[in-house]
Amino acid sequence: MKHKLAVLVAALLGLSGMLTTVEAISLNIDVGDRGFYTHGGGYWDHGVHYCWVPGHWRNHHQFWVHGHYVIC
């Protein structure tokens, strides 16, 4: 009986070595805005200069205002 159990354990260990390993999956969650979007910190358009205003919280952290460009 002990011989059969030893053979079974050895077979299971051998099979476990032949199985492929599973790659870990990485998940990142970013909260906030992507800085400067497409134009960087500022840009000119038809003689008007626009500046980037980063995202911020409004109403005591109840509402997130996304970053946007405003006329400087």
C-alpha positions in Angstrom: 0.0 0.0 0.0 2.8 2.4 0.9 4.5 1.6 -2.4 1.4 2.5 -4.4 1.1 5.8 -2.5 4.7 6.6 -3.1 4.3 5.9 -6.8 1.1 8.1 -6.9 2.9 11.0 -5.2 5.9 10.7 -7.5 3.6 10.6 -10.6 1.7 13.7 -9.4 4.9 15.6 -8.7 6.2 14.6 -12.2 3.0 15.8 -13.9 3.0 19.1 -12.0 6.5 19.8 -13.4 5.2 19.3 -17.0 2.2 21.7 -16.6 2.8 25.2 -17.9 2.9 28.0 -15.4 0.2 30.7 -15.5 1.4 34.2 -16.0 0.3 36.8 -13.5 -2.0 39.5 -14.7 -1.3 43.0 -13.8 -4.1 45.6 -13.4 -3.4 49.3 -12.8 -6.1 51.8 -12.2 -5.2 55.4 -12.4 -7.4 58.1 -11.0 -7.1 61.6 -12.3 -6.3 63.3 -15.6 -3.6 62.6 -18.1 -1.5 65.7 -17.9 -1.4 68.1 -20.8 -3.4 66.0 -23.2 -2.4 66.8 -26.8 -1.0 70.4 -26.7 1.2 70.4 -23.6 1.1 73.1 -21.0 -0.2 75.7 -23.4 -0.6 76.5 -27.1 -1.5 79.4 -29.5 -4.6 79.2 -31.8 -5.5 82.1 -34.1 -3.6 84.6 -31.9 -5.2 83.4 -28.6 -3.0 81.6 -26.0 -4.6 78.7 -24.1 -3.2 77.3 -20.8 -3.8 73.9 -19.2 -5.7 73.9 -15.9 -5.2 70.5 -14.1 -8.1 68.5 -12.8 -9.3 69.3 -9.3 -11.9 68.4 -6.7 -14.9 70.6 -6.2 -17.5 70.8 -3.4 -15.4 69.2 -0.7 -14.2 66.2 -2.8 -17.6 65.3 -4.1 -17.2 66.2 -7.8 -14.1 65.8 -9.9 -13.5 68.6 -12.6 -11.3 67.2 -15.4 -8.3 69.2 -16.6 -9.0 71.5 -19.5 -7.6 74.4 -21.5 -8.6 78.0 -20.7 -7.7 81.3 -22.4 -4.7 82.8 -20.6 
